[in-house]
Structures are given as structure tokens and as C-alpha cells.
Amino acid sequence: MIIQNYKDLTKTERKKIATDIIEFGITQALPQKILPKFIKKNRIVVNKKTINLAKYDNVYLVAFGKAADSMAKTVDNITKVDGGIIVIPKGTKSLVKNKKFQIFYASHPIPTAQSYRAGKAVKEFVEKRTKREFIIFLVSGGASALMCVPEGITFEEKKHVNQVLIRSDATIQEINCVRKHLSAIKGGKLVENLGCDAIALVMSDVIGDDLSSIASGYAYYDDTTFNDALKIIKKYKLEKSVSKKVIKRLKDGIAGKIQETPKHTTINNIIIAKNYDLLAAMSKKSRHLGLFTKTVIVSGNVKNVAKKLATMIIPKRSNSCIIFGGEPTVNVIGRGKGGRNQELVLRILQELQNTKKRFTFTSVGTDGIDGNTKFAGAIIDNTVKSKKIQNYLKNNDSNSFFKKHGGLVKTGYTHTNLMDIGLILN
């Protein structure tokens, strides 16, 4: 079982059904389930086209993101690989043991010095490749912070920009837009002058599956501009929160004093898995269990998402299941512990406090780590009553609520990342 505290969470039949569907959803996100569809012995098959790997002197993997080690291990088990670099989150225990791979453990969501070392190592490794070699880039979410090579500003200034953006209500696309225009490798810069053939196999962790936004588009290209980045800083009133050098760089870019990020692709980027794949698989399982099922993608502020989901389910029939996925945002104003999944579940509970009909609901991050906690998310039903929910929400302290009332979902690092999944059962 991926869910480590499965027995504690499945004391009732309803919670067992909900937990089983979530468990199934996470298993469908594992790279070993996905990559064999594309990676064969000595070849890669994508869109009915075959890349013959045997014709190259060396084949390397450059894997970065929360699923990097599991993706690399899967590929290495299927076909001959000569080495490469793997960048994964600090705290993860790598699934790859082979010494032909250099492994970096970097921080997420705020970059550290190890993020700089990892990014520099990847940049130098890619730059050394020659015509008779081939790189398979294995891309998954989380890599934007795991590799950080600033350009035109200091590392500390770049780190601070990350912090203020994450604490704002900015979307991941907006955050990545700013990151790319302060970076020496993001937004396609990593492969802009690549000297060998390559392909990027991508697990999408963004709504809409925009390749330029997934992992900040290291191996793709960038369709945003310096002007877009500055507008985002102004939109969230962060001009005085970031350094003057950051603002100057963005303005210099707008004035044409700094070259824009690449505006065309150098190598093929193929999305091999996305959040909706999980929702489709969960919906199929839900219907197999005899439930009337509806699927919805959610985004935007977690407060609005909770209200939307609550509105959808209240008038509906019994024996139904709303399956949802995506990645809501949280405007962090308190100092508590929690994450968007735990906060979403707590906000749904608040919305359904006075509803006589019984609902069971859950939301988890497929990467296994929700916010600043060691839990993936939470599950609860609206038989739990509390007059203090708003106090927990004001302090962004959903984790403390669930520690008191039960329902925290623990998976540990799952070595994958396809955003969040959840459901509401009645």
C-alpha cells in the first residue's frame, strides 16, 4: 500500500471506498506504470515514431523533479543507459543505487545552495555532450526549485523572489514566468545550444499541461516575456518585497538590453502523463463500484474551490462521487502547519457543517508531501463538528485540526508528481 496509515483511515465503509479510490489514483501516477509505454529496449516510441538508441555511442539520462529517481530507475531497467544526473528533493531516499548516476538532493519549494550546485552540474553536463550521444531528459514537477542558477542577480536574491511569490496568491505559471527571466537555465536556456540529439519525456504537474511552465520549461522554450514577469510582480504588489536588482533586470529585459528567453523549441518534449489521466482511472474505478460519478478540474484560490465543490454536491443524488484534481492555491497569512490539500478538506468541512446529508471527502498531493508537513493530505466526513474551524484557517493551521480530529493521510515521498487528486462521496 502507498498509503501507510491505510488501516487507521478505513474504519468505516465509506472511508474505505474513498481511500481505495485515492490509493488507486496514486498508483496510476507511478512512472513504472507509465514509462514502459514509451521506452523499449534500445528504442523510444512516441507518437508512432521510433528513435533508435542503438545508433548512438552513449545514451544519458538527465532527470529532475519529484519523480526523477523513479523515472530514471524505470528507464535504466528497460534499456541501456551509460550514466547521467538525477536531481530530487532533499529528504527523499533515492530509488537509484547505480554509481553511474550522479545524484543531487536539493530543496523544494525554496532553493538552497545544493539547488545551485545541481543546476550548475546539469548545465555543464549538457554542454559537454557531442553529436554521437543522446540525452533523455526525464522531467517532472518540482524541478523549478531543485535547480537554481540565477542570472544577473545573486542566489540569495533569487531565493527571496521564490519565497515572496510562493507566499502570494500567484499561480505556478506566474511564479515560473518570473523564475525563467531571472535564470541561466530555465525557459529553454538549458538546451538552447545543445550539441547532441535529445528528447524530453514530461510528467505534467500544471493545469493545462503547458510545457513551457512544467518545471519552468528547462528543455522547452518560453512564450512569456520580461514584461510579463514585471507585471506579475506588480500584480501581487511585490515591488518593494524584492531587491532593486531584480526590478532592474526585468526592466533592462523590457528595454532590450538583455536577450529574451528562447522562443522556439530545440528538442521534442512529450507529455507522457498528466493529472487528468489519474482522474479518468479513478472515475472508472468509482463507476465500477456502482457510484454515480462526475469529474472536475479545480484551480484558483482554495477558498473558492471549496465553495465550488460544496455547491456541486449538495443538491445531488446519494451514492455519488465527485472526483476532482488540479492544484488550488493558498494565500499564506498565518504561521500554522498545513498544505493546500489539508486546507481544502478543512474548508469543505466548514462549508458542509450545517448539512444534514452525510459526506466523506479527501484530497491528497500525489507527491506525498502537502505544504510544510509530512502528510499527503486529509480525509474526513461532515459528522465531525467544530466551531473553531475558522480559527485554524486564519492561521493556515489545518494540520493541527486534523491531528486533533484525525484523518491525516500519510504516504511519505511517493517518487512521483501529477498534482493533487481528491473526491467527495455521498
C-alpha distance (Angstrom), angle and dihedral (degrees) to the residues before:
residue distance angle dihedral
M1 . . .
I2 3.79 . .
I3 3.81 91.4 .
Q4 3.78 101.4 74.0
N5 3.80 97.5 -163.6
Y6 3.80 94.1 44.7
K7 3.83 94.8 134.8
D8 3.80 93.0 52.5
L9 3.79 91.6 51.2
T10 3.81 98.2 47.4
K11 3.79 103.9 60.9
T12 3.81 91.5 125.7
E13 3.79 129.9 46.9
R14 3.81 92.4 -119.1
K15 3.79 93.0 52.6
K16 3.79 89.9 46.2
I17 3.80 91.0 54.9
A18 3.81 91.9 47.0
T19 3.81 93.4 46.2
D20 3.81 92.4 46.8
I21 3.79 91.4 54.2
I22 3.82 91.7 48.2
E23 3.81 91.8 47.1
F24 3.80 89.4 51.3
G25 3.80 90.7 49.5
I26 3.80 93.0 53.9
T27 3.82 92.3 48.4
Q28 3.80 89.1 56.1
A29 3.82 88.4 57.7
L30 3.81 94.5 59.7
P31 3.83 114.1 113.1
Q32 3.81 92.0 -133.9
K33 3.81 86.5 64.9
I34 3.79 93.5 48.0
L35 3.80 113.2 33.5
P36 3.84 99.3 58.5
K37 3.80 86.8 69.7
F38 3.81 88.3 66.2
I39 3.81 107.6 22.6
K40 3.80 118.0 69.5
K41 3.80 130.9 166.5
N42 3.83 106.9 -64.9
R43 3.79 93.4 -12.5
I44 3.78 146.9 69.3
V45 3.80 120.0 -141.2
V46 3.81 117.8 -160.3
N47 3.79 129.3 158.1
K48 3.83 90.0 -6.3
K49 3.81 90.4 -58.1
T50 3.81 123.8 115.5
I51 3.80 128.5 -143.7
N52 3.81 111.0 -157.9
L53 3.81 106.6 -142.1
A54 3.81 93.5 -177.1
K55 3.82 91.6 75.2
Y56 3.81 92.3 66.1
D57 3.81 125.1 84.3
N58 3.80 91.9 -138.8
V59 3.80 135.3 13.6
Y60 3.79 117.8 -159.1
L61 3.79 135.7 -173.3
V62 3.79 123.1 -141.3
A63 3.79 105.6 -174.5
F64 3.78 126.0 177.3
G65 3.78 133.9 168.0
K66 3.77 139.5 50.7
A67 3.82 91.5 -54.8
A68 3.81 95.8 41.5
D69 3.80 98.9 110.5
S70 3.81 95.9 43.8
M71 3.81 90.8 46.4
A72 3.81 91.5 48.9
K73 3.80 93.0 46.6
T74 3.80 91.6 50.7
V75 3.81 93.8 49.9
D76 3.82 92.4 44.4
N77 3.81 90.0 52.4
I78 3.80 92.0 54.2
T79 3.80 105.6 40.3
K80 3.81 140.7 16.8
V81 3.80 113.1 -81.6
D82 3.80 123.9 180.0
G83 3.79 98.5 -158.2
G84 3.77 142.5 -74.8
I85 3.79 145.7 161.4
I86 3.80 130.3 -64.0
V87 3.82 122.8 -165.3
I88 3.81 117.0 -168.9
P89 3.82 136.9 160.3
K90 3.77 120.4 -76.5
G91 3.80 109.0 -104.9
T92 3.79 92.9 39.3
K93 3.79 116.8 115.3
S94 3.78 104.0 -137.3
L95 3.80 117.4 -119.0
V96 3.81 88.4 -153.2
K97 3.81 116.3 84.9
N98 3.81 100.7 166.0
K99 3.82 111.7 116.1
K100 3.80 92.5 -144.3
F101 3.79 85.9 81.8
Q102 3.78 123.4 72.5
I103 3.79 107.9 -141.9
F104 3.80 125.9 -157.1
Y105 3.78 124.3 -168.6
A106 3.80 108.7 -154.1
S107 3.79 134.8 171.4
H108 3.79 130.9 -96.6
P109 2.99 138.4 -129.8
I110 3.83 91.9 1.6
P111 3.85 115.4 44.1
T112 3.80 121.6 -125.6
A113 3.81 135.6 -168.9
Q114 3.81 87.8 -80.9
S115 3.81 88.4 58.1
Y116 3.79 87.6 57.2
R117 3.82 92.7 48.1
A118 3.80 90.9 48.1
G119 3.79 93.4 49.3
K120 3.80 92.7 47.6
A121 3.81 91.3 48.7
V122 3.81 92.7 50.6
K123 3.82 91.6 46.3
E124 3.82 92.0 51.4
F125 3.81 93.1 43.9
V126 3.81 92.6 52.3
E127 3.81 92.5 46.2
K128 3.85 91.4 56.0
R129 3.80 96.2 57.2
T130 3.82 119.7 112.2
K131 3.82 137.8 -155.4
R132 3.82 96.4 -88.4
E133 3.80 91.9 56.1
F134 3.80 134.5 80.6
I135 3.81 131.7 -152.8
I136 3.77 125.0 -155.4
F137 3.80 106.8 -160.1
L138 3.80 110.3 -155.2
V139 3.78 107.0 -160.9
S140 3.79 129.3 -170.9
G141 3.78 136.6 158.2
G142 3.77 122.7 -76.8
A143 3.78 94.5 46.3
S144 3.80 93.5 110.0
A145 3.80 90.1 78.3
L146 3.81 96.8 29.2
M147 3.81 90.9 67.8
C148 3.77 118.9 38.6
V149 3.80 122.9 169.4
P150 3.79 107.2 160.3
E151 3.77 123.2 -153.6
G152 3.79 123.4 -154.4
I153 3.81 93.7 0.6
T154 3.79 135.8 62.0
F155 3.78 124.5 -93.6
E156 3.81 91.1 -112.3
E157 3.80 90.9 52.9
K158 3.80 90.7 50.5
K159 3.81 90.8 47.7
H160 3.80 90.7 51.5
V161 3.82 92.1 50.8
N162 3.81 88.3 53.9
Q163 3.78 91.0 51.4
V164 3.79 97.4 50.7
L165 3.80 93.2 43.9
I166 3.80 92.9 50.7
R167 3.80 91.3 49.2
S168 3.80 90.5 50.8
D169 3.80 124.6 74.4
A170 3.83 91.9 -102.4
T171 3.81 118.6 138.9
I172 3.80 120.5 -120.1
Q173 3.82 88.6 -107.4
E174 3.80 90.6 56.0
I175 3.79 93.1 45.5
N176 3.80 91.1 50.3
C177 3.79 92.3 48.2
V178 3.80 90.2 60.4
R179 3.81 93.0 41.7
K180 3.81 92.2 53.6
H181 3.79 93.5 54.4
L182 3.79 91.8 53.1
S183 3.82 95.2 46.3
A184 3.80 139.7 90.8
I185 3.83 94.0 -153.5
K186 3.80 110.2 25.8
G187 3.80 126.1 91.6
G188 3.81 94.7 38.6
K189 3.80 96.1 -50.3
L190 3.81 91.2 117.8
V191 3.82 92.2 66.1
E192 3.81 100.8 25.5
N193 3.81 93.2 110.1
L194 3.80 99.3 24.1
G195 3.81 113.4 164.2
C196 3.82 98.4 -159.1
D197 3.80 140.8 47.2
A198 3.78 116.3 -86.0
I199 3.77 147.0 161.1
A200 3.79 132.5 -155.3
L201 3.81 119.2 -140.8
V202 3.78 107.2 -162.4
M203 3.79 135.3 -161.4
S204 3.79 105.6 -158.8
D205 3.78 120.3 -131.8
V206 3.81 97.5 169.9
I207 3.79 131.5 83.2
G208 3.79 110.0 -105.9
D209 3.83 90.8 23.1
D210 3.80 92.8 -109.7
L211 3.81 105.4 -176.9
S212 3.79 91.8 -155.7
S213 3.79 89.8 60.1
I214 3.82 102.1 39.8
A215 3.83 106.5 100.7
S216 3.81 86.7 -12.9
G217 3.82 90.7 -68.3
Y218 3.82 97.4 -83.8
A219 3.80 92.1 166.9
Y220 3.80 98.2 29.2
Y221 3.79 129.7 53.6
D222 3.78 136.8 -95.1
D223 3.78 127.5 -113.1
T224 3.81 94.5 -177.2
T225 3.79 126.3 88.8
F226 3.80 141.8 -143.9
N227 3.80 86.0 -103.1
D228 3.81 90.8 56.2
A229 3.80 90.2 50.7
L230 3.80 93.1 51.7
K231 3.81 91.1 47.2
I232 3.81 89.2 55.6
I233 3.81 91.3 51.5
K234 3.81 88.8 51.4
K235 3.82 94.2 42.5
Y236 3.79 91.1 62.0
K237 3.84 93.0 37.5
L238 3.79 93.6 -117.4
E239 3.83 98.9 137.9
K240 3.81 92.0 108.7
S241 3.80 93.5 38.8
V242 3.81 95.9 62.7
S243 3.81 128.0 58.7
K244 3.81 123.1 -87.6
K245 3.82 89.2 -118.3
V246 3.82 90.1 61.3
I247 3.80 91.7 53.0
K248 3.81 91.1 44.2
R249 3.81 92.4 52.1
L250 3.79 92.2 50.8
K251 3.81 91.6 47.8
D252 3.82 91.2 47.2
G253 3.80 88.1 52.9
I254 3.80 91.3 51.3
A255 3.81 89.0 50.5
G256 3.81 90.9 52.9
K257 3.81 95.1 -112.6
I258 3.81 90.4 120.6
Q259 3.79 125.0 47.5
E260 3.80 115.2 -108.2
T261 3.80 122.8 -118.3
P262 3.86 115.2 -87.1
K263 3.80 112.9 -73.0
H264 3.80 99.2 -163.2
T265 3.79 134.5 50.4
T266 3.81 122.6 -102.6
I267 3.83 98.8 -171.4
N268 3.80 136.2 20.7
N269 3.80 114.8 -88.2
I270 3.80 114.4 -161.9
I271 3.80 124.1 -169.1
I272 3.80 104.9 -139.6
A273 3.81 98.3 175.4
K274 3.78 139.0 13.3
N275 3.78 140.1 179.6
Y276 3.80 93.6 -100.1
D277 3.82 90.2 60.7
L278 3.80 87.7 64.1
L279 3.79 93.2 46.9
A280 3.81 90.9 51.3
A281 3.82 91.0 51.0
M282 3.82 91.9 46.5
S283 3.80 91.0 48.3
K284 3.78 90.5 52.7
K285 3.80 90.8 51.4
S286 3.80 91.2 46.0
R287 3.80 92.2 52.7
H288 3.79 89.7 46.7
L289 3.81 86.6 58.7
G290 3.80 89.0 55.9
L291 3.79 97.4 -104.5
F292 3.79 125.2 143.8
T293 3.80 98.5 -121.8
K294 3.78 136.5 -161.1
T295 3.82 126.8 178.8
V296 3.80 126.2 -149.8
I297 3.81 137.0 174.7
V298 3.81 114.1 -137.1
S299 3.79 130.6 -159.7
G300 3.77 140.4 152.4
N301 3.79 130.4 54.3
V302 3.80 112.6 -3.7
K303 3.81 91.3 -129.7
N304 3.79 91.8 59.2
V305 3.80 91.9 43.2
A306 3.81 90.9 55.4
K307 3.79 91.6 50.5
K308 3.81 91.6 48.0
L309 3.80 93.4 51.1
A310 3.80 92.8 45.6
T311 3.81 90.7 51.1
M312 3.79 91.1 50.5
I313 3.78 95.9 54.1
I314 3.81 107.9 37.4
P315 3.83 98.1 77.8
K316 3.78 94.9 37.7
R317 3.77 129.9 107.3
S318 3.79 125.4 -92.4
N319 3.78 122.6 -99.6
S320 3.78 90.4 42.9
C321 3.78 134.5 131.9
I322 3.80 128.2 -154.2
I323 3.81 108.1 -159.1
F324 3.77 116.1 -164.5
G325 3.76 139.1 178.2
G326 3.76 140.6 173.7
E327 3.77 134.0 85.6
P328 3.82 120.3 -77.5
T329 3.79 119.8 -162.7
V330 3.80 128.4 -123.6
N331 3.79 124.3 -151.3
V332 3.81 100.3 -142.7
I333 3.81 110.6 -144.2
G334 3.81 100.5 145.6
R335 3.78 135.5 62.5
G336 3.78 99.3 -127.2
K337 3.77 130.4 113.9
G338 3.77 124.2 -98.7
G339 3.77 144.4 87.7
R340 3.78 139.3 -126.4
N341 3.82 93.1 -83.5
Q342 3.79 96.0 50.5
E343 3.79 90.8 43.5
L344 3.80 91.7 49.0
V345 3.81 91.8 52.4
L346 3.80 91.0 47.4
R347 3.81 91.7 49.2
I348 3.80 91.2 49.6
L349 3.81 87.8 51.5
Q350 3.79 89.1 52.4
E351 3.81 91.0 50.8
L352 3.82 91.8 50.2
Q353 3.82 99.2 42.0
N354 3.79 94.2 108.3
T355 3.79 97.2 38.3
K356 3.81 115.0 112.7
K357 3.77 93.0 -156.4
R358 3.80 113.7 89.0
F359 3.80 119.8 -119.6
T360 3.79 133.4 178.9
F361 3.79 116.7 -158.1
T362 3.77 140.0 175.2
S363 3.78 141.8 173.2
V364 3.81 128.3 -171.5
G365 3.78 139.5 174.5
T366 3.79 110.9 -118.9
D367 3.81 88.8 -140.1
G368 3.81 89.1 64.2
I369 3.80 96.8 -124.7
D370 3.81 120.2 94.8
G371 3.78 115.8 -165.8
N372 3.80 115.9 -57.2
T373 3.81 94.4 -17.8
K374 3.81 138.0 87.6
F375 3.80 92.1 -121.8
A376 3.82 130.0 92.8
G377 3.79 96.2 -141.4
A378 3.80 139.4 -68.1
I379 3.79 145.2 -84.0
I380 3.80 126.6 -156.3
D381 3.79 141.6 142.0
N382 3.78 129.8 -129.5
T383 3.79 93.7 -107.9
V384 3.81 83.2 87.2
K385 3.79 106.4 91.5
S386 3.80 126.2 -166.4
K387 3.80 135.7 161.4
K388 3.80 91.6 -160.7
I389 3.81 100.1 64.9
Q390 3.80 92.6 107.3
N391 3.81 90.9 54.3
Y392 3.80 90.6 56.5
L393 3.81 91.7 46.3
K394 3.81 93.2 49.8
N395 3.79 88.8 58.5
N396 3.84 95.0 40.2
D397 3.80 85.2 -120.1
S398 3.80 102.9 139.2
N399 3.80 90.7 136.2
S400 3.83 91.6 64.6
F401 3.80 90.5 51.1
F402 3.80 92.7 54.5
K403 3.80 92.4 43.4
K404 3.80 86.7 58.6
H405 3.82 98.7 40.7
G406 3.81 100.6 28.8
G407 3.78 131.3 -122.8
L408 3.81 105.7 109.5
V409 3.81 111.2 149.3
K410 3.81 114.5 -140.5
T411 3.80 123.0 -165.4
G412 3.79 104.2 140.7
Y413 3.80 117.2 -142.5
T414 3.80 106.7 -21.1
H415 3.83 95.9 -165.7
T416 3.78 90.6 -126.6
N417 3.80 138.7 80.2
L418 3.80 127.7 -161.1
M419 3.81 98.8 146.4
D420 3.81 122.5 -102.5
I421 3.79 132.6 -33.8
G422 3.78 130.7 -167.9
L423 3.76 146.5 150.3
I424 3.77 144.7 -155.3
L425 3.78 117.1 -142.1
N426 3.80 128.1 -166.5
